[in-house]
Amino acid sequence: MPDDSAKPPHAEHRFATRMSHAGRAGTRVHGFVNPPVHRGSTVLHPDCESRRTFSKDRFNRVMTYGTQGGPTQYALEDVICEIEGGTRCTLVGTGLAAVTVPLMAYLKAGDHCLMPDSVYGPARNIANGLLANYGIETTFYDPAIDEAGIAALMKPNTKVLYTESPGSHTFELQDIPALARAAHVRGAKVLMDNTWGIHHFQPFKHGVDVSIQALTKYVGGHSDVLLGSITVASEEDHLIVRGAASQMGHFAAPDDCWLALRGARTMPVRLRQQEESGLAVARWFEGRPEVQRVLHPALPSHPQHALFKRDFTGGCSLFGVVFQPRYAEADIFRFIDSLALFGIGASWGGYESLALPTTGFITRTATSADLGGYTVRIHIGLEDVADLIADLECGLATLPT
């Protein structure tokens, strides 16, 4: 039999095929289908000279100590590169760590960072807390800004343009290629939280230098693992990011990486089903008289739908619902509390549906946080759509007429 142990999935293979085969030993290798979990702290070397040689190359998959990773982490890194379209990946323990590491890698005291006003709340906290304490200035900008607008905000010391498209609460899209052009002309790196657009948005084809993923979401897929990834397309960026993660002691546990590898095998199926179900529920909400508008980039009603059609191949199962302004906070809380199939939780991307009030929990400083009515963020899981809609109908019935 031919030995295919070293053959990765072919680039021309479709996404589901690549997710089934990436990071595995091969289909003609005797043994279990899934790679084993490699746990360890101490790495032994055959002699002192080899240890010295390995230590000089510790960021290129030469095992020197457990925190530098091993076969389990390497397999997941390969899978994430397949998803993101990058060449090198650094794994960290949480999605928030995946935000923090590249910010700290590319910024130093006296530098300036640009961050969208719609950014993930904990990323805003990093900018206003950790970065500010280190003497790094952050300017929050309108996420719908154009190329000329972002160029006008850039300073001689602007080193990072941070992006998140769409924002995970208000779902504005950003013109990433245009913003990246403006940043690169002025020598800034473009960082992007691509968690919502996983697989459907290829960051490096649109000018992004560093792509951030909360693997907790769709890669894990079962709400039982915390992980983050930082993917790049150049060796230079890899050494910067990997070096910063190593210096700060970031590490992704092999057991968590193994769970993420398992999740990645079924992610194409889950993404496809959850996208379809999410759109069905979003369209249903659009037809309800209680709803003012639905915040989902894949809907033609979204003000930036043209950008979505240009840059994305699909969408995910997370969107917002803005209720009519006649409803009070207590009405919206009662609606959410009455739901039987929707949990009240801050994460998303798992198999379970969630509903979370967002009005009053969103901070905006460059633009208005007023969406015209109380807003609920909806995540659609793998339940039957008919059951979810029936549950939502019962919830809406609790609202005053």
VEXGU-345619 format. One record per residue (C-alpha): residue number from 1; residue in one letter; x, y, z. Coordinates in steps of 0.02 Angstrom, whole numbers. Each point is the difference from the previous one (the first is absolute). Example, Ala and Ser with C-alpha at 12.3 -4.5 7.8 and 13.67 -1.06 7.14 Angstrom:
2
REC  seq  type       X       Y       Z
REC    1     A     615    -225     390
REC    2     S      69     172     -33
//
This chain:
401
REC  seq  type       X       Y       Z
REC    1     M       0       0       0
REC    2     P      62     177     -35
REC    3     D      54     102     149
REC    4     D     -94     165      10
REC    5     S      53      44     177
REC    6     A      82     164     -54
REC    7     K    -130      55    -127
REC    8     P    -108     147      52
REC    9     P    -171      25     -79
REC   10     H      16      75    -173
REC   11     A     -34     186     -20
REC   12     E    -131     -39    -133
REC   13     H    -100    -106     121
REC   14     R    -155      81      69
REC   15     F     -15      63     178
REC   16     A     -89    -151      75
REC   17     T     129    -119     -75
REC   18     R     145     103      66
REC   19     M     -77       6     174
REC   20     S     -19    -189       0
REC   21     H     181     -32     -47
REC   22     A     108     145      62
REC   23     G     106     -34     154
REC   24     R     -15    -189     -15
REC   25     A     133    -130     -30
REC   26     G     -82     -62    -160
REC   27     T    -126    -125     -64
REC   28     R     130    -136     -33
REC   29     V      84       7     170
REC   30     H     -36    -144     118
REC   31     G     -78      63     161
REC   32     F    -144     100      69
REC   33     V     -84     130    -110
REC   34     N      29     144     120
REC   35     P     174      55      54
REC   36     P      42     -34     183
REC   37     V      12     130     137
REC   38     H     182      39      37
REC   39     R      17      68     177
REC   40     G     162      55      76
REC   41     S     107     134      79
REC   42     T     180     -62      -7
REC   43     V      76     -41    -169
REC   44     L     157    -108       1
REC   45     H     144      23    -122
REC   46     P     129    -128     -55
REC   47     D     148     113      43
REC   48     C      45     178      52
REC   49     E      44      58    -175
REC   50     S    -169     -51     -70
REC   51     R     -87      90     143
REC   52     R      94     160     -39
REC   53     T     -43     -16    -185
REC   54     F    -184     -33      36
REC   55     S     -13     147     119
REC   56     K      53     121    -137
REC   57     D    -145     -56    -109
REC   58     R    -137     -20     129
REC   59     F    -132      96    -101
REC   60     N       8    -122    -146
REC   61     R     -70    -160      73
REC   62     V     156     -58      86
REC   63     M     -55     -67     168
REC   64     T      98      76     143
REC   65     Y    -130      11     138
REC   66     G    -185     -36      16
REC   67     T     -53     182     -17
REC   68     Q      73       5    -176
REC   69     G    -125    -131     -55
REC   70     G       8    -175     -67
REC   71     P     -84    -114    -127
REC   72     T    -178      33      62
REC   73     Q      20     189     -11
REC   74     Y      90     -12    -167
REC   75     A    -143    -100     -76
REC   76     L    -127     131      55
REC   77     E     110     141     -65
REC   78     D      -1     -85    -171
REC   79     V    -189     -13       3
REC   80     I     -22     183      47
REC   81     C     116      52    -142
REC   82     E    -110    -101    -117
REC   83     I    -154      93      63
REC   84     E      76     174      -1
REC   85     G     106     -15    -157
REC   86     G     159      45      94
REC   87     T     168     -85      15
REC   88     R      43       6     186
REC   89     C    -108      -5     156
REC   90     T      28      31     185
REC   91     L    -122     -78     123
REC   92     V     -45      80     167
REC   93     G    -115     -46     143
REC   94     T    -147     116     -38
REC   95     G     -74     109    -135
REC   96     L      41     153     105
REC   97     A     182     -54       9
REC   98     A      -2      -9    -190
REC   99     V     -52     184       1
REC  100     T     128      54     129
REC  101     V     156     -87     -67
REC  102     P      11      85    -171
REC  103     L     -44     169      74
REC  104     M     144     -17     122
REC  105     A     112     -72    -136
REC  106     Y     -17     149    -118
REC  107     L     -24     144     122
REC  108     K     116      84     125
REC  109     A      -2     156     108
REC  110     G     -29     154    -106
REC  111     D     -91     -93    -139
REC  112     H    -175      31     -64
REC  113     C    -136    -129     -39
REC  114     L    -162      19     -97
REC  115     M    -147    -108      57
REC  116     P    -180      -7     -64
REC  117     D    -134      68     116
REC  118     S     -95    -163     -22
REC  119     V     143    -105      68
REC  120     Y     -24    -148     117
REC  121     G     -19      72     175
REC  122     P     152     -85      80
REC  123     A     109      64    -144
REC  124     R     -59     176      42
REC  125     N      45     -34     182
REC  126     I     176     -50     -53
REC  127     A      20     162     -96
REC  128     N     -65     108     142
REC  129     G      90     -98     134
REC  130     L     156     -99     -39
REC  131     L      53      97    -155
REC  132     A     -36     170      78
REC  133     N      99     -47     155
REC  134     Y     148     -42    -111
REC  135     G      -9     170     -86
REC  136     I     -86     -60    -158
REC  137     E    -137     114     -69
REC  138     T    -157     -72     -80
REC  139     T    -122      94    -111
REC  140     F    -171     -80     -25
REC  141     Y     -70      29    -174
REC  142     D    -167     -21     -89
REC  143     P       2    -179     -67
REC  144     A     -83      59    -161
REC  145     I     145     120     -35
REC  146     D      71       4    -177
REC  147     E     180      -3     -62
REC  148     A      21     189       3
REC  149     G     -77      11     173
REC  150     I     117    -129      77
REC  151     A     149      82     -86
REC  152     A     -47     165      82
REC  153     L       0     -83     172
REC  154     M     171     -79     -19
REC  155     K     148      83      84
REC  156     P     187     -19     -28
REC  157     N       3    -118     151
REC  158     T    -152    -105     -52
REC  159     K      64    -179       0
REC  160     V    -160    -103       5
REC  161     L    -167      13     -88
REC  162     Y    -115    -119      93
REC  163     T    -158     -62     -88
REC  164     E    -150    -109      39
REC  165     S    -123     -34    -140
REC  166     P    -139     -14      41
REC  167     G      -3      63     178
REC  168     S     -65    -138     113
REC  169     H    -139     106      77
REC  170     T     -53     129    -129
REC  171     F      56     -92    -158
REC  172     E      71     143    -102
REC  173     L     112     -60    -140
REC  174     Q     167      82     -39
REC  175     D      78      26    -171
REC  176     I     155     -99      47
REC  177     P      93      12    -168
REC  178     A     -19     190      -3
REC  179     L      51      21     182
REC  180     A     148    -117     -26
REC  181     R      62     103    -147
REC  182     A      -2     157     105
REC  183     A      90     -86     144
REC  184     H     136     -82    -105
REC  185     V      44     160     -92
REC  186     R      39      74     171
REC  187     G      93    -151      69
REC  188     A    -132     -65     121
REC  189     K     -47    -181      27
REC  190     V    -181     -55     -27
REC  191     L     -71    -113     135
REC  192     M    -172     -77     -18
REC  193     D    -116     -95     115
REC  194     N     -70    -121    -128
REC  195     T    -101    -111     117
REC  196     W    -170      41     -78
REC  197     G      69     -23    -176
REC  198     I      92    -163      32
REC  199     H      23     -91    -167
REC  200     H    -120     121     -87
REC  201     F     126     144       0
REC  202     Q     178     -32     -56
REC  203     P      97     137      92
REC  204     F     167     -11     -90
REC  205     K     -82      20    -170
REC  206     H     -71     166      60
REC  207     G     157      80      70
REC  208     V      -1     -59     181
REC  209     D     168     -36      82
REC  210     V     -59     -90     158
REC  211     S    -164     -96      18
REC  212     I     -72     -33     172
REC  213     Q    -120    -141      40
REC  214     A     -91     -49     158
REC  215     L      10    -187     -29
REC  216     T    -119     -14     148
REC  217     K    -139      38    -125
REC  218     Y     -23     -98    -161
REC  219     V     160    -105       2
REC  220     G     -35     -68     173
REC  221     G    -184      -2     -41
REC  222     H     -61     -81     161
REC  223     S      20     138     130
REC  224     D     126    -102      98
REC  225     V     170      70     -47
REC  226     L      89     169      12
REC  227     L     130      36    -136
REC  228     G      61     136    -115
REC  229     S     108       8    -156
REC  230     I     108     133     -83
REC  231     T      35     -39    -183
REC  232     V     118      90    -118
REC  233     A      58     -18    -179
REC  234     S     183      52      17
REC  235     E     146     -74      95
REC  236     E      46     173      64
REC  237     D    -170      23      81
REC  238     H       5    -175      69
REC  239     L     164      31      91
REC  240     I     -69     162      74
REC  241     V    -163     -77      59
REC  242     R      73    -165      58
REC  243     G     140      90      91
REC  244     A    -123     112      93
REC  245     A    -111    -147      49
REC  246     S     151     -96      64
REC  247     Q      66     147     100
REC  248     M    -169      26      82
REC  249     G     -15    -185      42
REC  250     H    -153     -36    -106
REC  251     F     -38    -182     -30
REC  252     A    -141    -107     -71
REC  253     A     -26    -162      95
REC  254     P      14    -159    -105
REC  255     D    -166     -69      62
REC  256     D     -89     158     -54
REC  257     C      89      -5    -168
REC  258     W     -55    -180     -24
REC  259     L    -181      49      34
REC  260     A      16     142    -126
REC  261     L      71    -122    -129
REC  262     R    -151    -110      27
REC  263     G    -116     149     -17
REC  264     A      82      55    -162
REC  265     R     -46    -165     -84
REC  266     T    -186      39      11
REC  267     M      13     190     -14
REC  268     P     -41       9    -187
REC  269     V    -163     -94      30
REC  270     R     -43     104     153
REC  271     L      42     165     -84
REC  272     R    -108     -42    -150
REC  273     Q    -148     -55     106
REC  274     Q      14     144     122
REC  275     E      15     128    -140
REC  276     E    -158     -69     -81
REC  277     S     -94      -7     164
REC  278     G      62     172      53
REC  279     L     -59      80    -161
REC  280     A    -169     -86      14
REC  281     V     -27      68     175
REC  282     A      67     172     -47
REC  283     R    -122      11    -147
REC  284     W    -141     -54     115
REC  285     F      44     139     122
REC  286     E      -3     125    -145
REC  287     G    -183     -41     -28
REC  288     R     -52      27     180
REC  289     P     -90     162      47
REC  290     E      91       4     168
REC  291     V     167      19     -90
REC  292     Q      68     163     -70
REC  293     R     146     -79     -94
REC  294     V     118    -148      -2
REC  295     L     189      23       4
REC  296     H      65    -137    -114
REC  297     P     125      41    -140
REC  298     A     -66    -142    -110
REC  299     L    -173      79     -10
REC  300     P     -32     120    -145
REC  301     S     -71     123     127
REC  302     H     170      21      82
REC  303     P      73     170     -49
REC  304     Q     168     -79     -47
REC  305     H     -69    -154     -86
REC  306     A      98      44    -158
REC  307     L     163     -16      98
REC  308     F     -57    -167      67
REC  309     K     -36     -65    -176
REC  310     R     169      64     -61
REC  311     D     112     -67     139
REC  312     F     -89    -147      84
REC  313     T     -48    -171     -67
REC  314     G    -130     -24     137
REC  315     G     -51      50     174
REC  316     C     -12     -71     174
REC  317     S    -140     -27     124
REC  318     L      22     157     107
REC  319     F    -105     157     -29
REC  320     G     -93     138      89
REC  321     V    -185      42      14
REC  322     V     -53     180      34
REC  323     F    -174       9      75
REC  324     Q    -126     138     -26
REC  325     P      36     151     110
REC  326     R    -165     -18      92
REC  327     Y      70    -144     102
REC  328     A      89      29     165
REC  329     E     147     -95      72
REC  330     A    -115    -100     113
REC  331     D     -98     -58    -153
REC  332     I     157     -62     -88
REC  333     F      62     -87     157
REC  334     R    -169     -87      18
REC  335     F       8     -56    -182
REC  336     I     173     -76      24
REC  337     D     -41     -77     168
REC  338     S    -153     -88     -73
REC  339     L     100     -93    -133
REC  340     A      19    -186      31
REC  341     L     128     -45    -136
REC  342     F     113     154       8
REC  343     G     128      14     138
REC  344     I      58     168      68
REC  345     G     188      -2     -29
REC  346     A     140     107     -66
REC  347     S      84    -122    -120
REC  348     W     -57     -67    -169
REC  349     G      50    -123    -135
REC  350     G     -53    -152     100
REC  351     Y    -139    -123     -39
REC  352     E    -123      88     115
REC  353     S    -105     154     -33
REC  354     L      23     157     105
REC  355     A     -88     166      28
REC  356     L      89     145      84
REC  357     P     -59     178      34
REC  358     T     130     122     -67
REC  359     T     -79     172      26
REC  360     G      88      78     149
REC  361     F     148    -117     -18
REC  362     I      78      84    -153
REC  363     T     129     139      19
REC  364     R      22     123    -144
REC  365     T     106     158       3
REC  366     A      21      45    -185
REC  367     T    -177     -41     -56
REC  368     S    -171     -20      81
REC  369     A     -50    -158      91
REC  370     D    -184      38     -29
REC  371     L     -68    -123    -127
REC  372     G    -177      66      12
REC  373     G     -69    -130     119
REC  374     Y      52    -133     125
REC  375     T     111    -128     -83
REC  376     V      23    -187      27
REC  377     R     144    -101     -70
REC  378     I     -57    -168     -66
REC  379     H     107    -153     -31
REC  380     I     -79    -146     -92
REC  381     G      61    -173      43
REC  382     L     -40    -170     -71
REC  383     E    -178     -17      62
REC  384     D    -141     -19    -126
REC  385     V     -48     170     -71
REC  386     A    -186     -33      19
REC  387     D      23     -33     185
REC  388     L     105     157      22
REC  389     I    -128     109     -90
REC  390     A    -142     -75     104
REC  391     D      98      42     158
REC  392     L      32     178     -62
REC  393     E    -185      22     -43
REC  394     C     -45     -46     179
REC  395     G     129     125      61
REC  396     L     -66     140    -109
REC  397     A    -174     -34      67
REC  398     T      60      64     170
REC  399     L      30     174     -73
REC  400     P    -135     132      28
REC  401     T    -111      36    -150
//
